[in-house]
Amino acid sequence: MAAPGREEPFGDPFQGLNDQSAGVRSGGSKLHPTTRLRLENFPKIGGGLQYTVYDLGNGRVFKRPTTFWESYWRVLGWRMPFHKTSILSAHKDVARIKSYTQRSFQNLRPLLPRVSRDLGNPVIFGDLSYEQDLAVVVADYFPNHTFRENRDLVDRYIALTFRFWEMGFGEWPFKLCLNYGVDRGGALILLDLGELFFDKRKAVGRIAKRHWDRVVIRDPAVAGYYRAGMDRAMTVANVEAHWGRAL
């Protein structure tokens, strides 16, 4: 499935990938051998510490895990202008993050496909690369929508957080603007699957530290609505009421 307007001379590099999704819950499968060689045929639309994202041109994206050294240099590049860091500490941090991501996917797999819709219908492979529905990141969604639409999105984010708690997990950093997006059908979905926790005690700890309050929302009205709503919703009582209820 070459991107629109591009000829794929060697056949479909992603043929059969969706057929492998049944193996995700038993450890996944390795990538189609030609996939990595042909990602250059698809536009790169984003990336972060752990993944580089490619638009497949069919309403889906492919997320390639960064190598250890790609992550390492990105950590150094982001930290050095603003924080003191060392070569050794960056190395240890990347190793820790990679290990955390691996555990996140390992614990997530048994919950698929029950929660797949809220995660953008991911297809996860053995090397932790994955396909996912294309979405507009919330940070880009907010400036282009009305206050009423943005208020509704905040309400849906709180409901989705409760939904995840019911399935026995949560998103570690509470990054509404960066780790969530709105798909083509208007649904709010979690985009980053590598920053999850599966321990109720951690949910309680994150709430106690008000970690959700670190989110930066540039519109003051939306930011105020977000903080008021999260203040009411992010309580230990709600964790106890929702955690694991759907398991």
N, C-alpha and C positions, 0 to 999 in steps of 0.2 A: 504494500500500500504506500506507494510513493506520495510525497506531498504534492498538492495540486500543481499541475503545470510542469512536473518533473518526471522524466522517464526513469524507470527502474530497470536497468539492463540485465540484472542478474536474477530477476524474479522478486518475490515478496520477501524482504528480509525478516518480517515479523510473522510469516506464515507459521501457524501452529503454536504460537505463543499462548493465545487464549485457550487452546486445547490443553495446555499444561496446567491450567489453574487448579484442576482437581488434585494435583500433587502438592499444592501449596501447604495443606494442613499436615502432610506427612513429611515435610522437610523441603518441599519445592524441587525445582529442577534447574539445571544450568541453562544459561541463555542459549538461544539459537546461535550456532557458531559464527554466522555472518553478521549478527546484529551490531556488534561493536565496530566492525569494519565499515558499516554503512550509516552510522549515526550522522556522519558528515552530510548526508542527503537531506537531513531534517533540520529546521532552524532551531538554534539554541535560544530559549526564551527566559532562562533564569538559572539560578544556582545559589548554593549556600555552602556552608561548611561541609556538609555531608553528601550533597547530591548536585548533579548538573541536570537540567530539565530540557527536554526536546519536545517540540510540537510535532505529533505524528500526522497532522493534517486531517484527522478523521474524528475530531472531537475527543481525542485521547492524548495524553502525554506519556513520555517514557522518562523515568528518573534513573540515571546512571549513578551508582555510588562513586564518590571521589576516592581516589587512591589515598593511602596513608599520607604520602608526601604532598599531594594536592591539598589535603586538609591542613597539613602542618604549615605550609606556606601561607594559606589563607588565614590561619590563626595568627601567625606572626604579622602579616600585613594589616589585619584589623586591630591588633592590640598595640603595636609599637607606637603609633602616633599619639595614643592616649594613655596607655598604661605601661608600667614597668613589667617586663616579662623577660624570660630567659629561654635559651634554646632547649634546655632540659625540661623546664616546666611546660613549655608548649608541646614537647614530645609526649610527656606523661598525660597531658590533658587530651590530646588527640587519641591516644590509646584508650583512655577511659571512656571517651565519647563513643568510639567505635564499638567498644564492648557493650556499652549501654544500649546502643542501637540494635545490636544483635539480640540482646535479651528482650528488647521491646517487640521485635518481630516474632521471636520465638513464642512469647506469651500471647501475642495477638492472633496467631494462626488458628488456634482452636475456636476462636470466636467468629471466624468467617464460615459461611457467608451471612450470618445473622445480622452483623453490623456493617456489612459491605456498603450498603447504600449511603450510609453516613460518612463513609471514607472514600467516596468517589469510585466505588466498584473496583477496588484494586486487584491486580493480578501480580502476585509476588513470586519472585524467582529465587533460586537457591543462593545466588550471590547478593541477595537483598536489593537488587534492582527491582523496579516495579512499574507497571502501567497504571494509569489512573485517569478518571474523567478530567477533561480540561475545565478550568475554572478561573474566574477573576478573583485575585487576592483581595481580601477585605479592605486593605489599605488603599487599593485603587477603586474599590466599589463605593466607599463612603463619599468621596468628593463628587461623584457623578449621580447621586441620588438624593431625594428629598429627606427632610428630617423624619417625616412619618415612615418612609421606607427604611431608613437607618435605625429608627427606634424599633421597628419590627424585627430587623436583623439582630439587634441586641437581645430581644426577647427570645428569638430562636436559638441564639448562642447559649443562653442560660438553659433553655429546654434541652439542647443537645448535650450540654455538660451533665445534666441530670441523667440523660439517656446513657451516656458513657459510664457514669457511676453505677447505673443499674446493671450494666454489663461487666462491672468489676474492674474498670480502669479509668484513668484520667490522663489529660494532657499536661505534662510536667510544667512547662513555662507559662501557661495561660497567655499565649501569643495570639490573641484574636486577630490582630491586623495582619500578621505575617503567616501564621500557620493554618489559617482557614480561608476558604474561598467560596464563591457563589458559582454554581455550575450553570450550564445553558438552560436548564429547566427552572432556575431560580432557587434551587435548594442550597442550603449552607452545608458545606462538607469540610472535614478535617483533611488537610493536604499533607502535613508532615507526620508520617507514621513512625518515626524513629525516636520520638521524645515522649513515650508513654510510661506510666507507672501502673502497677497492679496490686498495690497494697493500700488498704483503707487508711492505715496510720499515716501514710504519706499525704493522702488527701487532707486529713485533719491538720497535719503540719503545715501544708502549703496555705491553708485557709488561715491558720493562726498567725502566719507571717504576712498575711494580706498580699500574697505574691501577685494576685490578679490586679492589684492597684498600680502596678508598674507599667501597664499598657499605656502607650501614647496614642491618643486620638486627637487630631488637630482641631476638629470642630468643637468648640466649647459646649454647645448644646448637646451634641451626641455624647461627648465625654461625660457630662454631668448625668445624663440619663443612664449611661453605662455604669457609672460608679454607684448611683443610687440603687439600680437594679441588682448589681453584684453584692452590694452591702446587705441587701435583704436576703439574697439567695445563697451566698457563700457562708453557710453556718455549719457547725458540727451536727446540729440536729438534722439538717438536710442530708448530710453525708450518711448519717445513721439510717435515715428514712429510705434512701435510694440505693445505697451500695449493695450490689450483688442481687438485687431483687429479681432481675430477669434471668439469672443463671439457673 
